[in-house]
Amino acid sequence: MGFFDSDIVRSELAEISDLQERIYSNVFKFSSMTREEKLEHVDLLDLLLQKQQVLYTRLKLSDDPKAKEMKNRITESAKMMGLPINSDVGIVLKNIAAVLQSMRERIDRTGSDLP
């Protein structure tokens, strides 16, 4: 069975896609959201990030050629967005998690004024 034939992988990819749609549909509304809506949005971002981290780890561990190809496409896309050549995407994802935690703290501190 191939990597993308797994029910678990297909389910995770569907969840990632759903989360991305939910997040992208509200991204331009963020500045006008209430404190609770902003925290919910950051929670969705965090959940998406967690799912992406799991998927990326699975891709790294897989011997399936299609999984390796997808991992390479992710790495190449990250490079095109400015990630240094030998950077580990997994580390970058962990750093993004820290940024989300910082956003959450700032929203809590300010009440709602996070641009």
Backbone hydrogen bonds, N-H to C=O, Kabsch-Sander energy under -0.5 kcal/mol:
donor,donor_aa,acceptor,acceptor_aa,energy
5,D,2,G,-1.5
6,S,2,G,-0.6
6,S,3,F,-1.0
10,R,6,S,-2.6
11,S,7,D,-2.3
12,E,8,I,-2.5
13,L,9,V,-2.7
14,A,10,R,-2.1
15,E,11,S,-2.3
16,I,12,E,-2.6
17,S,13,L,-2.4
18,D,14,A,-2.4
19,L,15,E,-2.7
20,Q,16,I,-2.6
21,E,17,S,-2.2
22,R,18,D,-2.4
23,I,19,L,-2.7
24,Y,20,Q,-3.0
25,S,21,E,-1.9
26,N,22,R,-0.5
26,N,23,I,-1.3
27,V,23,I,-0.9
29,K,26,N,-1.5
30,F,26,N,-0.5
30,F,27,V,-0.9
32,S,29,K,-1.4
33,M,30,F,-1.6
38,K,34,T,-2.6
39,L,35,R,-2.4
40,E,36,E,-2.3
41,H,37,E,-2.4
42,V,38,K,-2.5
43,D,39,L,-2.3
44,L,40,E,-2.2
45,L,41,H,-2.3
46,D,42,V,-2.6
47,L,43,D,-2.5
48,L,44,L,-2.7
49,L,45,L,-2.6
50,Q,46,D,-2.5
51,K,47,L,-2.2
52,Q,48,L,-2.5
53,Q,49,L,-2.5
54,V,50,Q,-2.2
55,L,51,K,-2.5
56,Y,52,Q,-2.8
57,T,53,Q,-2.3
58,R,54,V,-2.4
59,L,55,L,-2.6
60,K,56,Y,-2.5
61,L,57,T,-1.8
62,S,58,R,-1.2
68,K,64,D,-2.4
69,E,65,P,-2.2
70,M,66,K,-2.2
71,K,67,A,-2.5
72,N,68,K,-2.4
73,R,69,E,-2.2
74,I,70,M,-2.3
75,T,71,K,-2.4
76,E,72,N,-2.7
77,S,73,R,-2.5
78,A,74,I,-2.4
79,K,75,T,-2.0
80,M,76,E,-2.1
81,M,77,S,-1.2
82,G,79,K,-1.8
83,L,78,A,-2.5
87,S,84,P,-1.9
89,V,87,S,-0.6
91,I,88,D,-0.6
92,V,88,D,-1.9
93,L,89,V,-2.5
94,K,90,G,-1.7
95,N,91,I,-2.2
96,I,92,V,-2.2
97,A,93,L,-1.7
98,A,94,K,-1.4
99,V,95,N,-1.8
100,L,96,I,-2.4
101,Q,97,A,-2.0
102,S,98,A,-2.1
103,M,99,V,-2.4
104,R,100,L,-2.5
105,E,101,Q,-2.3
106,R,102,S,-2.4
107,I,103,M,-2.6
108,D,104,R,-2.2
109,R,105,E,-2.5
110,T,106,R,-2.8
111,G,107,I,-1.8
112,S,110,T,-0.5
114,L,112,S,-2.0
